[in-house]
């Protein structure tokens, strides 16, 4: 059996959905004796007519279902240009009417009678909801309708930059999906090798951190000393929203290749003392900005602690996805600020350039650089020190620039360890020179760490990272400030 690709899965799903909605539309029309809704076939005039009829709500619930199904089917069968026109029409022609809103506001402001003011308030609530939101809600009643809206937003995200109407439609969709995907509505499910094959295919296709190379690789990740948990929404029972892969080991793991070695002996789960969360993947692009990953971690920790009381340590083994990009793009001359003269000289000699960053990039361009002991020894100290500076570099709002760090630190973890040559895959070397980190979740400290991070932007560090961070004290404070680096 071939390893599936995500695009193939998506195309198959959309094709099946379009066919199912065609049947729904025809069946609904027959059941109430209506003429079938017009078939759009990409025709913009017919699409506009379908949108208008969906909002008119003539003929009751069944006819509304028929029109929504035909409209959704029409969208699924459009090409990229047709979908862009569809979304533009929906965004512009079914936005708020500013004159209607202004009148409702005026009525509310100038109404003196309490009962009349309450009525005016209710009218104001109704008119500040764009008609396009009422239209979008109609898909919720269709099979796979919620999934359709999630995928529609994924299409919209490619188009919305720079267009205020499309951004407005995106905000409406995000708010709608956020209310429907509240963590209280989601179910935590453990995925095993005995789970349906279609679900296992999706794990392979959606894995975003460490590629699943084969079915044997997947089976290894679902073995007795492994766990995989996913969150599901009741209206999308066959689509994991996000999933986490966990290894049950002894001690905190510091190398992902060792962790994923299919030939390594299994650990007795009851003898494991540590749960390593080594991969977290969000599967639905259309749910970007809708947060539930923190809920997944907390639920998974609770499940593991309940099932395996011998587990005392909960930690991640996480990538550092922005480190190399930060080196190249954000004040690249900063590399000389953190390195000693002997280190700069060694890198320039090996890299064949008088520019330190250019020389370093030349060294790292060789896919096997880490196998040369001279090169490895030359770049280890500089890269670890620079990566420490990277973790102390802040956004304008004071949070770390690294997205994975923001996720785990917000959840109450501490930055426990930085691991040299922890991921020597092509992607690991490209992203971070092979460096990975452990974020540790200490159950008694989670709330305190979360509060300190959110209120004071404080990053809690483990002893190893503290030792590395002490090296930043030798750097001129003014230079650190210019680089937005905050010493902790």
N, C-alpha and C positions, 0 to 999 in steps of 0.2 A: 504494500500500500504506500502510495507516494505521500510525502509530507505536504499538507495543503498550504496554499497561499491565501492570504487574507482577501485579496481582490477577487479570487475565484469564489470564495464563500459569500462575499457581499453580492456579487453578481447573481449567484444562484438564489440567494435569499430574496433579492429584489424581483427577480423574474417570477418566482413562486408567489410573491405577495401581489404583484400586478395581476396575475391570473386569478388569484383568490378574490381580489376586490372586484374584478370584472364579473365574477359569478355572483357576488353579493349584490352589486348594482342591478343585474338582470333579475335576480330572484326577488329583490325588494320591489322592483317595478311590477313584476307579475302578481305579487301578493296583494297589492293594493289597486291593481288595474290601471296603473299609470303607464304612460308612454316612457320608454327607457330614456334616461338622461342622454343628452347629445354626446357623441364620441368626439373628443377634442383632436386627437391625432396631431398634436403640436400646433393646432390653429389657435392663434392668440385671441381672436374674437370669441371663439367657443369657450376658451379657458376663462375669459372675463365673464361670460354669461353664466358659467358654472359657479364661479365665485359669488356672483350676485345672487343666484338662486339658493346657494347654501345659506346666505345670510337672511334671505327673505323668510325662510322656515315655513314655507307653504306645504300643506299636506300632512303635517304631523311628523312623528319620529321616524317612521319607516321611510318616507320619501326623503327626509333629511339624510338618513343613512345611505340611501341610494346615491344622492348627489355627492355626498362627501367621498363615497367609494369611487365614483367615476372621476371626481376631481383628483383624488390621490393617485388613481391608476394612470391618469393622464400625465401627472407629474413624473411618475416613475419611468414612463416610456419616452420622455423628452431627452434630447441630447443636451450637452453642457450649455450651449447657447440658449436653448429653449428653457432650461431650468433657471438660468440667470434672468431671463425675461419674466418668467413666472414669479420669481421672488421679488423682482423689482416692482411688478404690478401689485403684488400683495402688499409690499411695504409702502408704496406711495398712495395708492388709491383707497386703501383701507386703513389709513392712519387716522389719528384724531382730527376732528374738524375744529380748528381753533375758534371759529365764530360760535359754535355750539358750546364749547367749553367756556368761553368768555361770558356768554349769557348765563350759563349755569352758575358760574362764580358770582356774577353780579346779583342774581336772584337770591343766592344764599347770603351774601353780605348785607343786602338791604331788607331782607325779610325780618320783621320784628316779632310777629306772632310765633310762640314756641312750636305749636303743631305745624304751622306752615314752614317754619325753618327746618324742622326735621324732614319734611317732605322735600324741601329744596336740597337738603344734604344728601338724601337718597338719590335724587336726580343727578346731583354732581358726581356721586360715586359711579353711577352708570355711564355718564358721558366721558369720564376720564379713562375708561377702558376702550382701547382702539377696537374698531370692528374686526380687524384682523385677528385679535385674540379670541373673539367669539367664534370665528371661523376655525381657527386652529383647534379649539376645544372639541369641535365636532369629531375629530379623528380619534379622540379618546374612546369613543364607542365602537370602533371598528377592531376586528382582530388584527393584532400587530400594529394598531394605530399609534401607540406610544413609541414603538420602535421606529415607525415612519417619521414621527416628529423629531426623534433623536437624529436620524440620518439626514433629515431635511436641514437641521441646524448645522450638521457637519458640512453640508454643501454651502450653507450661508456663510460660515466662517471663512471660506476661501474668497468671498466676494465683498464682505461688509466694510473692509478698511477704506476710509475716505468718503464713504457715502452715508450721510446722516440718516437717511430713511432706512437703509439696510441695517445700520447699527441699531436703530430704534427697534426694528423687527427682531434683531438678535437679542436685544435686552428683554423684549417681551417673551421670546421663546425661552431664554435662560430662566427668567422668573417663573414661568409656567412649569418648566421641568424641575426647577429647584423645589417647588411645592409638591410636585408628584414624587420626587425622589428623596424626600426627607428620610434620614436614616431609620426613623421609626417604622417605615414601610418596608424596609429591606430585610431579606433573610440571609443568614450566613449558612453556607452549605460546604461540607467537606467533599472534595472531588477525589476519587480514587480510580485505580485502573479499571474497576468494574463500572464506572460511570458510562453513560451512553457514548457511543463512538463519535456522534456529531458534536458532543460537548468537548471531547478530547481533541478533536480536530481544531476547535476554536481556541483551545489553550495553545496549541502549536502556532496557530496563525497570529494570535494576539500577543504572544510573549514579546515584551519590548525591551528587556534588560539583557538577558543571556539567551541567545537563540537556541531553540530546541531543534537539534540537528537531525533527529530520527525518532522513530517510535521506540526504539530501545532507550534512547536518552529520556524520552518522556516517562517510560516505565520506571526508570531509575529514580526520577524525581517524584514518583508516586509510590515508592516502595515503603516497606514497613517502618523504616527510620526517617521517613519524609512525611510531610503533610502539605496539603494544598487546600486553601480555603478561598471561596468566592462569595461575592454578594450578588443577590438576584432581586429583581423587582417582580411582584406578582403579575404584572401585565407584560413582562418580558421573561417568561420562565425558562426559555431556552438560550438566553443571552446573558453570560456573566458580565457584570458591570465593571468589576475590578477583581483581581485575584492576587493572592500572595503565596509564594512557595517558601517552605520552611524545612530546614534540616535539623534533625535531632542529634546532637553531638556532645562530646565532652570538652569543655573549655570553649572560649570564643574563637571562632574560625577566622583566619587571617588571609586565606587564599581561596579564590573561587574555583580555580581549576582542580584543586584538591577536593573541594566540596562536591564538585560535579563529576568526579572520576567514577565512571561506570564499573571499574574493576575493583574499587576500594571495598573492603569488607564492611558488611552492614553493622550498625550499632544497635544493640538491644534497646528499644525505646525506653524501657523501664529503667535502664542504667544511665541514660543520657541526663546530663545536668544543665544543658544549654539548648535553647531554641534559637536558631539563626534564621532570620528573615532575609533571604538573599535575593528575592526578586518580587517587586510589586508592579503590576501592569494594569493600567486603565485601558479598557477595550473599546469604549465608545467615544469617538472624537466629538460627537454632538453634545456630550455632557461635560465638555471643558468648562471649568468655572463652577461646576456643581460638585461640591465637596462631600465625599463620603469615605475617602481613603483612611482618614483617622479612625473612623468607626470600624473599618475592617481590621486594623491593627489591634484595637482594643478588644474587639470581639474574639479575634483569633487568640490573643493572649489569655483571655478568660477561659476559652475552650481548652487550650493546651494545659493551663494550670489545673483545671478541673480533672482532665483525663490522665495527666501525668504529674502527680504531685512531687516527683523527684526533680522536676525542672526548677532551677533556682535563678537562672540567668536568661534574660530575653534581650537579644541584640540583633542588629542588622549587620550585613556585610554589603555595603552600599557603594555604588559608583560615584565618581566626582565628574559629572558630565561637562562642566564648563571650564575646567582648569586650563587645558591647553588653549582654548579659545581666549580665555582671559589673558594668558601670557602674550598672545599675539596681538590682541585688538585693544586692550585697555592700557594706555600709556606703556608701550612695549619697552621703553627705556628703563622701566622700573626694575627690570631684571638685575641691572648692575647695582641697584640700591641694596639688595639683600645678599649679595655674594661678596666673599672676600676676594682680594686680588689674586691669590693663588688659584682659587676656584675659577675665576674668570679666565685666567691665563690657560688653565688646563682645558677648559671647554673650547676656547678659541683655537688652541693648537689642534685638538682632535677634530674640530668642525671645519677647520681651514678658512676661518674668516676673522677679521678684526672686530666684527660686530658680534657681541655675545649672544644675542637672541638668534641671529642668523646662524651662528655656529651651532647652537643648541638644537635648532630645528634640523640642521643638516645631519647631526648625530642621530636624532630621533626618527629621521626619515628612513633609516635602515630598519627593516622589520625585525631584525635579529640583534639589535644593538645590546639588548639586555643579557645576551649570552656571552658577550665579551667582558671578562672580569675587569679589565682596565677601564673600559668605558663605563661599566656599571658602577665602579667605585668612584669615578670622576663625577658622575651626574647625580648620584644618590643624595648626598647632602644638599646640594643646591636645589634639586627638585622638591625634596621634603620641606625645606625651609620656605621655598616659594609657595608651595601648596598650603603651608600654615598661614602665610600672608593672605592667600586667596580666601581662606575660611574666615579671616578677620576683616575682609573687605565688605563694605556695606552699601546697600542701595540708599537712595535719597531718604527713604522713610526709616532707615536705621537697621533694616533686616539684612541678613547675609545675602550675597548675590547668588549663591549656589542654590538651585531650586530644590534639590533633594534635602539639603540642610534645612531649608525653611520648612519643609514638610515635617521632618522628624523633630526638629527643635520646637516647633509649634505644638506638637503632640506631647511634649514633656520629656523627650529623650535627652541624653547628654552625649556630646561628641567624645567618645571613649578613646579610640585609637586611630592612628593613621598607619596604613599597611603598605610597605614597599613591595613592588612587583606582585601585587595581589591579583591582578588580572592581566595576563600577558596575551590575551586574545588581540586580534587586530583592532577591534573596537575599543578595548580597554586601553591599549597603548595610544590610540588616536585621541581618545577623550582626555586621558589624565596621566599619560606616561606609565600606566599600569598601577597607579596608586588607587587604593580603595580605603574606605573608613568604616568603623563600627560605630553605630549609634546605639547606645544602651538604654533600655527601658527598665529603670529601677522602680518597682511598683509604688513604694512609699514616697518617692520623690517626684513622681510624674506631675502632680498638681502644682507643686512648688516651682518646678522647672518651667512649666507652662506659664504660670503667672509672671515669673521673672522675665521670661522671654517676651511676652506680649506687652507688659507694662514698661519695662526698663531696657528692652532689647538685649538682655543679658544671655550670653551663651554659656551653658554649664559644660566644663571640660573635664575629661579624665586626666589622670596624672601624666600619662605619656604626652598628651597634647599640650598640657601645661608646660612641660619641660621644653617642648619645641617652641612654644609661644614665647618663652623667656628670651629667645634669641632676637625677638622683635624689639626688645628694650634697648638694643645696641644701635638701633636705627634712629636717625634724627626725627624728633617728634613732628616737626614741620613737614618733613617729607611724607611721613605716615598720614598726616592729615590731608595733604594734597592728594594722596592716593586713596582716600576714604577708608583707611585701615584703622581700626579701633583696637587697641591692646586691651586684653582682659586679664 
